[in-house]
């Protein structure tokens, strides 16, 4: 018990900081580029905008191809490109890059689904009123789909927390690395239990805050 407490005192805070860094960077990049790609998928598949079946199918195939890879396999595939970028992939920055690549197509499909759920009558009315695409996106699509987009962000963050534990398997840091190095490899069950409890609490807080924020924007 004393050894467990000592390990937690020494490594828990830095592990949480590493996890926060990786998940935060990946969330920002994933949501930003995922929203753009998701919007593009929606617009190229909608009769009122830029319906381009070929572009939509090619883009959709690429998104699905990346999403179809289990994260651990994607992580292994990305080791060489990440090494070219930052020399050492076994760092929180390397983990953040890998998580970002996984987050972009994941959130792209969430964003596309959120835009697709916007009432067709509202879009038709905006088009009939003479609104251009940029105006409709800014004043109709994003405001109407905002609650779903926020819930998608929450889902993405929670998924990235789980993925960040896998990043720990290659020694890139984070709370998953703490659980593996000490809780599993050194048979410190107390460390493993502490990590599980902390992750459950974090996920509950994120879900609660996300639901509150999403409900605030429901019309």
NORCOR-V359873 format. One record per pair of residues at least 12 apart in sequence whose ideal C-beta (glycine too) atoms are under 7 Angstrom apart, sorted by the first residue. I is the first residue (numbers start at 1). J is the second residue. D is the distance in Angstrom with one decimal. If there is no record, write none. Layout:
i=I j=J d=D
i=I j=J d=D
//
This chain:
i=1 j=190 d=6.5
i=3 j=188 d=6.8
i=4 j=188 d=5.6
i=4 j=190 d=3.4
i=4 j=191 d=5.5
i=7 j=182 d=5.3
i=7 j=188 d=6.3
i=7 j=191 d=5.5
i=8 j=191 d=6.6
i=8 j=194 d=5.9
i=11 j=178 d=5.5
i=12 j=178 d=6.8
i=15 j=173 d=6.9
i=15 j=174 d=5.9
i=15 j=175 d=4.6
i=15 j=177 d=6.6
i=15 j=178 d=4.2
i=16 j=175 d=6.0
i=18 j=92 d=4.5
i=18 j=173 d=3.9
i=18 j=174 d=4.6
i=19 j=164 d=5.3
i=19 j=174 d=4.1
i=19 j=175 d=4.7
i=21 j=92 d=5.3
i=21 j=96 d=6.6
i=22 j=92 d=5.4
i=22 j=95 d=4.7
i=22 j=96 d=4.4
i=22 j=99 d=5.7
i=22 j=164 d=5.4
i=22 j=167 d=6.7
i=22 j=174 d=6.0
i=23 j=99 d=7.0
i=23 j=157 d=6.4
i=23 j=160 d=4.8
i=23 j=161 d=6.0
i=23 j=164 d=5.8
i=25 j=96 d=4.1
i=25 j=100 d=6.6
i=26 j=96 d=5.6
i=26 j=99 d=3.5
i=26 j=100 d=4.5
i=26 j=103 d=4.8
i=26 j=160 d=5.3
i=27 j=103 d=6.7
i=27 j=156 d=6.2
i=27 j=157 d=5.5
i=27 j=160 d=6.3
i=29 j=100 d=4.1
i=29 j=103 d=6.7
i=29 j=104 d=6.9
i=30 j=100 d=5.8
i=30 j=103 d=2.6
i=30 j=104 d=5.1
i=30 j=106 d=6.7
i=30 j=107 d=4.8
i=30 j=156 d=6.0
i=31 j=107 d=5.5
i=31 j=153 d=5.7
i=31 j=156 d=6.7
i=33 j=104 d=4.8
i=34 j=103 d=6.7
i=34 j=104 d=5.0
i=34 j=106 d=7.0
i=34 j=107 d=3.0
i=34 j=108 d=4.3
i=34 j=111 d=5.7
i=35 j=107 d=7.0
i=35 j=111 d=4.8
i=37 j=63 d=6.8
i=37 j=104 d=6.8
i=37 j=108 d=4.0
i=38 j=108 d=4.4
i=38 j=109 d=6.8
i=38 j=110 d=6.9
i=38 j=111 d=2.8
i=38 j=112 d=4.0
i=38 j=115 d=6.6
i=39 j=111 d=6.5
i=39 j=115 d=6.4
i=39 j=137 d=6.8
i=40 j=59 d=6.6
i=41 j=56 d=6.2
i=41 j=59 d=5.9
i=41 j=60 d=6.2
i=41 j=108 d=6.7
i=41 j=112 d=4.5
i=42 j=112 d=5.2
i=42 j=115 d=4.1
i=42 j=116 d=6.1
i=44 j=56 d=4.1
i=48 j=123 d=6.2
i=48 j=127 d=5.1
i=49 j=133 d=5.8
i=63 j=105 d=4.3
i=63 j=108 d=5.4
i=63 j=109 d=6.5
i=66 j=105 d=4.4
i=67 j=105 d=4.8
i=67 j=106 d=6.3
i=71 j=102 d=5.5
i=71 j=163 d=4.9
i=71 j=166 d=5.6
i=72 j=166 d=5.3
i=74 j=101 d=6.8
i=74 j=102 d=5.9
i=75 j=98 d=5.1
i=75 j=166 d=6.4
i=75 j=167 d=6.8
i=75 j=170 d=6.6
i=78 j=98 d=5.0
i=78 j=101 d=6.2
i=82 j=94 d=4.9
i=82 j=97 d=5.3
i=82 j=98 d=6.6
i=85 j=97 d=6.8
i=90 j=170 d=5.9
i=90 j=171 d=4.8
i=90 j=172 d=5.5
i=91 j=172 d=6.0
i=91 j=173 d=6.8
i=92 j=172 d=6.1
i=92 j=173 d=4.6
i=92 j=174 d=6.8
i=94 j=172 d=5.5
i=95 j=164 d=6.7
i=95 j=167 d=3.9
i=95 j=172 d=3.7
i=95 j=173 d=6.6
i=95 j=174 d=6.6
i=98 j=167 d=6.4
i=99 j=160 d=5.5
i=99 j=163 d=5.7
i=99 j=164 d=6.5
i=99 j=167 d=6.8
i=102 j=163 d=6.0
i=103 j=156 d=5.9
i=103 j=160 d=6.1
i=106 j=156 d=6.2
i=106 j=159 d=6.7
i=107 j=152 d=6.2
i=107 j=156 d=5.1
i=110 j=152 d=3.6
i=110 j=155 d=6.8
i=111 j=149 d=6.4
i=111 j=152 d=6.6
i=114 j=145 d=4.1
i=114 j=148 d=3.7
i=114 j=149 d=5.0
i=114 j=152 d=6.2
i=115 j=141 d=5.5
i=115 j=145 d=5.3
i=117 j=145 d=6.6
i=117 j=148 d=6.1
i=118 j=141 d=5.8
i=118 j=144 d=4.4
i=118 j=145 d=5.4
i=122 j=140 d=6.1
i=122 j=144 d=6.3
i=123 j=136 d=6.8
i=123 j=140 d=6.3
i=126 j=140 d=4.9
i=146 j=217 d=4.7
i=147 j=214 d=4.4
i=147 j=217 d=4.9
i=147 j=218 d=5.0
i=150 j=210 d=6.2
i=150 j=213 d=5.4
i=150 j=214 d=4.3
i=150 j=217 d=6.7
i=151 j=210 d=6.4
i=151 j=214 d=5.0
i=153 j=210 d=6.9
i=154 j=206 d=6.1
i=154 j=207 d=6.1
i=154 j=210 d=3.2
i=157 j=206 d=5.6
i=158 j=203 d=5.5
i=158 j=206 d=6.2
i=161 j=199 d=6.6
i=161 j=202 d=6.8
i=161 j=203 d=6.6
i=164 j=176 d=5.6
i=165 j=179 d=6.9
i=168 j=180 d=5.1
i=175 j=195 d=5.6
i=175 j=198 d=6.9
i=175 j=199 d=6.9
i=178 j=191 d=6.8
i=178 j=195 d=6.2
i=179 j=191 d=6.7
i=179 j=192 d=5.5
i=179 j=195 d=4.2
i=183 j=195 d=6.3
//
